[in-house]
């Protein structure tokens, strides 16, 4: 069976086909070499990614700091002021254990909030001086759980939470208390 040879266009159609092939070749070569357009597009993408990271940093900071503040107030400050941690108080053991869990939870969320703040230049600068105060809270959860917390310990938690809220507000990240569930404290 004889094979048929495809016909090659002639005249204007041939010139158009050649022009199309040359254009495609030039476009592919420019794209492969990474022309200026690619670099400016990459810079735009980086700038957009940075803005998004900063927004997420503030959002995460607010969420974590809010949970720490809510846990501190709901299960440490409020029960302490109500006398729930005193020996012989109704529900004292449960309140002390819950306060210990809340203390550990709040410390964990505050550390996460400080880590989140690193994604935003202004927030990072505002929160940086607070890391030493947050680190001092590390063992306070255990102290609360054992029933050994004093008024000064409770005040330390309150002061750190207030300082974190103030630092967030100064950087445009307003923190409001968000009380975590009991299951969040234990998990």
Secondary structure, 3 states (H helix, E strand, C coil): CCCCCCCCCCCHHHHHHHHHHHHHHHHHHHHHHCCHHHHHHHHHHHHHHHHHHHHHHHHHHHHHHHHHHHHHHHHHHHHHHCCCCCCCCCCHHHHHHHHHHHHHHHHHHHHHHHHHHCCCHHHHHHHHCCHHHHHCCCCHHHHHHCCCCCHHHHHHHHHHHHHHHHHHHHCCCCCCCCCCCHHHHHC
